[in-house]
């Protein structure tokens, strides 16, 4: 795998590139080390709102011109906001890299942020769309169940009352402090020239801007006692997340965590998918997932099922969690998970977008970029004992919180009580 090159500009901005020979394209991402966890409550959702507004135009390029330029390049321009990062990214033919960088840097560093009312309505519609989609909404309840009032427990998309009233002055102030200095990483992978990429960013950044967020990031709190969140909706299914505290981005156990995920519910051959969906037909969607942050994490199990299956599904989940935690890894189970993980890793190397995300996210969050060969070695070294120990640490039923959406809180509580009574009983 090609080695990456890293350059830090006088203002703290960083450029990281990885040249891949034999390609005629490049994937480029402008990463900002700020997301929803960096927002005060009064500005909840400002990171995501600004992400939208970047596409509304600059002094040099209006919204229509931005769209026309990337359409003419045959490129893809998009953006995403998470709890810890915001990224604007594209994939273009290599002969359009200079134009793409010119437009993207203008969008990111010099957005007009003037026509905010129309985009305000778009974001409010997006919030309403999530509110109408219990499969998505339950994950916001789950984050709140794990992190409480900490910013990690808030929806990335924001809150309607904040978005409805936030001012242009607040947007400009947040952008000025967040989109600068060491918070900025420009990542590029493909047929790219490192020196030209550095030059493009250097011309846009003169080193005289503020050096990052004015307020330090609020550390994640220690894990609290299990709790329960429920939202009553007239749905055909109960949408459930069983959640707990996970591990951080740089935790050495992250390889074991990924393998545990594959064994429990992260693949078609996983225990929960096979037992609940394939053998019993009690759910269309059931899976495990994990979120990793710089100083914390979250693990979870999602299930969508009808009321008559609710109790049995949670009993099956409890039984599988106990079984893995007790050390009962089945023959071939771990080996299959390792091959699955290595296969997905190797397949991702054929995508410049995936490779750009890998080096860009690692750089902006300050974690190690592990060489692929070393990653494979670390995956191969994970033992069945480490998987079971991690299952006991992360998925012990008595430590899990529960979030649910459905027609009856009483029935939901009764089912959760069979898995973890502590989540249902009020804290003393």
C-alpha positions in Angstrom: 0.0 0.0 0.0 1.3 3.5 -0.9 2.7 5.5 2.0 0.9 8.8 2.8 2.6 12.2 3.0 1.8 14.8 5.6 2.5 18.5 5.7 1.5 21.0 8.3 1.0 24.7 7.3 2.0 27.6 9.5 -1.5 28.1 10.7 -1.8 24.5 11.8 -3.8 23.2 8.9 -2.6 19.8 7.6 -2.5 18.2 4.2 -2.3 14.4 3.9 -2.2 12.6 0.6 -1.7 9.1 -0.7 -0.8 8.6 -4.4 -2.2 5.5 -6.1 -0.7 4.8 -9.5 -2.8 3.6 -12.4 -5.8 5.8 -11.6 -7.4 8.7 -13.4 -9.3 10.0 -10.5 -8.9 11.6 -7.0 -10.9 11.6 -3.9 -10.6 14.8 -1.8 -12.0 15.6 1.6 -11.8 18.7 3.7 -12.2 17.6 7.3 -13.1 19.8 10.2 -12.4 18.6 13.7 -15.8 19.8 15.0 -19.2 18.2 15.3 -22.3 18.1 17.4 -20.4 17.3 20.6 -18.6 20.6 20.3 -21.8 22.7 20.4 -23.3 24.3 23.5 -26.9 23.4 24.1 -28.0 26.8 22.8 -26.4 26.0 19.4 -27.4 22.3 19.2 -27.3 21.4 15.5 -25.1 24.4 14.3 -22.4 22.1 12.8 -24.9 20.3 10.7 -26.7 23.5 9.7 -23.4 25.1 8.6 -22.6 22.0 6.6 -25.8 22.6 4.6 -25.0 26.3 4.2 -21.6 25.6 2.6 -23.5 24.6 -0.5 -25.5 27.8 -0.7 -22.6 29.7 -2.2 -19.6 32.0 -1.7 -18.7 35.4 -3.0 -17.2 33.8 -6.0 -19.5 30.8 -6.7 -23.2 30.8 -6.1 -25.1 27.6 -5.3 -26.1 27.0 -9.0 -22.5 27.6 -10.2 -21.1 25.1 -7.6 -23.6 22.4 -8.8 -22.9 23.2 -12.5 -19.1 23.0 -12.1 -19.2 19.6 -10.4 -21.7 18.2 -12.8 -19.5 19.4 -15.7 -16.6 17.5 -14.1 -18.6 14.3 -13.7 -17.8 14.6 -10.1 -19.7 13.9 -6.9 -19.8 16.6 -4.2 -21.3 15.9 -0.8 -20.8 16.5 2.9 -21.5 14.9 6.3 -21.5 15.9 9.9 -20.9 13.5 12.8 -20.5 14.0 16.5 -16.8 14.9 16.2 -16.2 15.8 12.6 -17.6 17.6 9.5 -16.3 16.7 6.0 -16.9 18.1 2.5 -15.8 15.5 0.0 -15.6 14.8 -3.7 -14.3 12.3 -6.3 -13.3 13.8 -9.6 -11.2 12.9 -12.7 -7.6 13.8 -12.1 -7.6 16.7 -14.7 -10.2 18.5 -12.6 -8.5 18.3 -9.2 -7.3 22.0 -9.3 -10.8 23.3 -10.0 -12.4 21.0 -7.4 -10.0 22.3 -4.8 -10.6 25.9 -5.7 -14.3 25.6 -5.3 -14.2 23.4 -2.2 -11.8 25.6 -0.3 -13.9 28.6 -1.1 -17.0 26.8 0.1 -15.3 25.7 3.4 -13.4 28.8 4.3 -15.4 31.6 2.7 -19.1 30.6 2.6 -21.5 33.5 2.3 -23.8 32.2 5.1 -26.4 34.8 4.0 -29.4 32.9 2.5 -30.0 31.0 5.7 -33.8 31.1 5.9 -34.5 28.8 3.0 -31.9 26.3 4.2 -33.3 26.6 7.7 -36.6 25.2 6.4 -34.7 22.4 4.6 -33.1 21.3 7.9 -36.4 21.6 9.7 -37.9 19.2 7.1 -34.9 16.9 7.7 -35.6 16.9 11.4 -39.3 16.2 10.8 -38.3 13.3 8.4 -36.2 11.7 11.2 -39.1 12.2 13.7 -41.3 10.3 11.3 -38.8 7.4 10.9 -38.7 5.3 14.1 -35.8 3.2 12.7 -33.6 6.4 12.8 -35.2 8.2 15.7 -34.6 5.3 18.2 -30.8 5.7 17.7 -31.1 9.3 19.0 -33.0 8.0 22.1 -30.3 5.4 22.5 -27.5 7.9 22.5 -29.3 9.9 25.2 -29.8 6.8 27.2 -26.0 6.2 27.2 -24.7 9.7 27.5 -27.5 11.6 29.1 -27.2 15.4 28.9 -23.6 15.3 27.6 -23.4 16.6 24.0 -22.6 13.0 22.8 -26.2 12.2 23.8 -27.8 14.8 21.5 -28.9 14.3 17.8 -26.3 15.4 15.3 -29.0 16.8 13.1 -29.9 19.3 15.9 -33.1 20.4 17.6 -36.0 22.2 15.8 -36.3 25.0 18.4 -32.6 25.9 18.0 -32.6 25.7 14.2 -35.7 27.8 14.1 -34.1 30.7 16.0 -30.4 30.6 15.5 -29.0 33.8 14.1 -26.6 34.5 11.3 -24.2 36.1 13.9 -24.1 32.8 15.8 -23.4 30.8 12.6 -20.6 33.1 11.5 -19.0 33.0 14.9 -19.1 29.2 15.1 -17.7 28.9 11.6 -14.9 31.4 12.2 -13.7 29.5 15.3 -14.2 25.9 14.0 -13.1 26.0 10.4 -9.5 27.0 10.9 -6.1 26.1 12.2 -5.4 22.6 13.6 -9.1 21.8 13.1 -8.6 21.5 9.3 -7.3 18.5 7.4 -7.2 18.3 3.6 -7.0 14.6 2.6 -6.5 13.4 -1.0 -6.1 10.0 -2.5 -5.6 8.8 -6.1 -3.7 10.4 -8.9 -2.6 13.4 -6.9 0.5 15.5 -6.5 1.2 16.3 -2.8 3.0 19.6 -3.5 0.2 20.9 -5.6 -2.4 20.0 -3.0 -0.3 21.7 -0.3 0.0 24.8 -2.5 -3.7 24.9 -3.1 -4.5 25.0 0.6 -1.6 27.3 1.4 -3.0 29.9 -1.0 -6.3 29.8 0.8 -4.9 30.0 4.3 -2.4 32.7 5.3 -1.8 31.6 8.9 -3.5 34.7 10.4 -6.8 33.1 11.3 -7.9 32.0 14.8 -6.4 28.7 15.9 -9.5 26.5 16.5 -12.5 26.3 18.8 -12.5 28.9 21.6 -13.9 26.4 24.2 -12.3 23.1 25.0 -14.2 19.9 24.1 -16.2 18.6 27.0 -14.8 15.2 28.1 -17.2 12.2 28.1 -18.4 11.3 31.5 -17.9 7.9 33.1 -20.6 5.3 32.4 -23.8 5.9 34.4 -26.3 3.3 35.6 -28.5 1.7 33.0 -31.6 3.7 32.1 -34.6 3.5 29.8 -35.9 5.9 27.1 -39.3 5.3 25.4 -41.3 7.3 22.9 -44.9 6.3 22.3 -45.9 6.1 18.7 -48.6 4.3 16.9 -46.3 1.9 15.0 -46.8 -1.6 13.8 -43.4 -2.6 15.3 -41.4 -1.9 18.4 -38.1 -0.3 17.4 -35.5 -1.1 20.1 -31.9 -0.4 20.9 -30.1 -2.1 23.7 -27.1 0.1 24.3 -24.0 0.5 26.5 -20.7 2.3 26.7 -18.2 1.2 24.1 -14.5 1.9 23.5 -12.6 4.9 22.1 -11.1 5.2 18.6 -7.6 4.4 19.7 -8.4 1.6 22.1 -6.3 -1.5 21.3 -9.4 -3.6 21.8 -11.0 -2.1 18.7 -10.0 -5.1 16.6 -11.6 -7.5 19.1 -14.7 -5.2 19.2 -15.1 -5.4 15.4 -14.8 -9.2 15.5 -17.3 -9.4 18.4 -19.7 -7.2 16.3 -19.4 -9.6 13.3 -20.1 -12.6 15.6 -23.1 -11.2 17.4 -25.0 -9.2 14.8 -22.8 -7.5 12.2 -23.1 -10.0 9.4 -25.5 -12.3 7.6 -24.0 -15.3 9.4 -24.1 -13.6 12.8 -25.9 -15.2 15.8 -28.7 -12.7 16.2 -29.4 -12.4 12.4 -29.5 -16.2 12.1 -31.4 -16.9 15.3 -34.0 -14.1 15.2 -34.5 -13.5 11.5 -33.6 -16.6 9.7 -34.6 -19.4 12.1 -37.5 -17.8 13.9 -38.7 -15.2 11.4 -39.4 -12.7 14.2 -37.7 -9.6 12.7 -36.8 -8.2 9.3 -34.0 -6.0 10.7 -31.7 -7.0 13.6 -28.1 -6.0 13.9 -25.3 -4.8 16.3 -23.3 -1.6 15.8 -20.6 0.4 17.4 -19.7 4.1 17.5 -16.1 5.2 18.5 -15.2 8.6 19.7 -11.8 10.1 20.8 -12.5 9.4 24.4 -15.6 7.2 24.6 -17.8 4.9 22.6 -21.1 3.2 22.3 -22.2 -0.3 21.4 -25.8 -1.3 20.6 -28.2 -3.9 19.3 -31.1 -2.7 17.1 -34.3 -4.8 16.7 -37.5 -4.1 14.9 -40.3 -6.6 15.7 -44.1 -6.9 16.4 -45.5 -6.9 19.8 -46.1 -10.6 19.9 -42.4 -11.3 19.3 -41.0 -8.7 21.6 -40.4 -10.7 24.7 -39.0 -13.8 22.9 -36.6 -11.6 20.9 -35.1 -10.0 24.0 -34.8 -13.5 25.6 -32.9 -14.7 22.6 -30.6 -11.7 22.7 -30.0 -12.2 26.4 -29.1 -15.9 25.9 -26.7 -15.1 23.1 -25.0 -12.4 25.1 -24.6 -14.7 28.1 -23.3 -17.5 25.8 -20.5 -15.4 24.2 -19.6 -13.8 27.5 -19.3 -17.3 29.0 -16.6 -18.1 26.5 -18.7 -20.3 24.2 -17.2 -19.3 20.8 -18.4 -21.9 18.3 -16.1 -23.8 15.9 -15.2 -21.6 12.9 -17.0 -18.6 14.3 -14.0 -16.5 15.1 -12.1 -17.6 12.0 -15.0 -16.6 9.8 -15.3 -13.2 11.5 -11.6 -12.6 10.9 -11.8 -13.5 7.2 -14.9 -11.3 6.9 -13.1 -8.3 8.5 -9.9 -8.8 6.4 -11.9 -9.2 3.2 -13.9 -6.0 3.8 -10.6 -4.2 4.6 -8.9 -5.4 1.4 -12.0 -4.6 -0.7 -12.1 -1.1 0.7 -8.5 -0.4 -0.6 -10.0 -0.4 -4.1 -12.0 2.7 -3.3 -10.2 6.0 -3.2 -13.1 7.4 -1.2 -12.6 4.8 1.5 -8.9 5.3 1.6 -9.3 9.1 1.8 -11.8 8.7 4.7 -9.4 6.4 6.4 -6.4 8.8 6.4 -8.5 12.0 6.7 -10.6 10.9 9.7 -7.5 9.5 11.5 -5.6 12.7 11.0 -8.3 15.1 12.1 -9.1 13.0 15.2 -5.5 12.4 16.1 -5.4 8.7 16.0 -2.8 6.4 14.5 -2.9 5.4 10.9 -2.1 1.7 11.1 -0.5 0.2 8.0 -2.8 -2.4 6.4 -0.3 -5.2 7.0 -0.2 -4.4 10.7 -4.0 -4.2 10.8 -4.2 -7.7 9.4 -1.7 -8.9 11.9 -3.7 -7.4 14.8 -6.9 -8.9 13.5 -5.3 -12.3 13.3 -3.9 -12.1 16.8 -7.3 -11.7 18.5 -8.2 -14.7 20.6 -11.5 -16.3 21.5 -10.8 -15.4 25.2 -10.4 -11.7 24.3 -13.7 -11.8 22.4 -15.5 -13.3 25.4 -13.9 -10.9 27.9 -14.9 -7.9 25.8 -18.5 -9.3 25.5 -18.7 -9.4 29.3 -17.3 -5.8 29.5 -19.5 -4.3 26.8 -22.6 -6.4 26.5 -23.3 -7.7 29.9 -27.2 -7.6 30.0 -27.2 -6.0 33.5 -25.2 -3.0 32.2 -27.3 -2.3 29.1 -29.7 0.6 28.7 -32.7 0.4 26.5 -34.4 2.8 24.1 -37.7 2.1 22.4 -40.4 3.4 20.1 -43.8 1.7 19.9 -47.4 1.7 21.0 -47.1 0.6 24.7 -44.4 1.6 27.2 -45.8 -0.9 29.7 -45.2 -3.8 27.3 -41.8 -2.5 26.4 -40.7 -2.2 30.0 -42.0 -5.7 30.8 -39.9 -7.1 28.0 -36.7 -5.1 28.9 -37.1 -6.2 32.5 -36.5 -9.8 31.4 -33.2 -8.8 30.0 -32.1 -6.2 32.5 -34.4 -5.2 35.4 -31.9 -2.4 36.4 -32.7 -0.5 33.3 -36.4 -0.5 34.2 -36.2 0.3 37.9 -35.8 3.9 38.9 -32.3 4.7 40.3 -32.2 4.9 44.0 
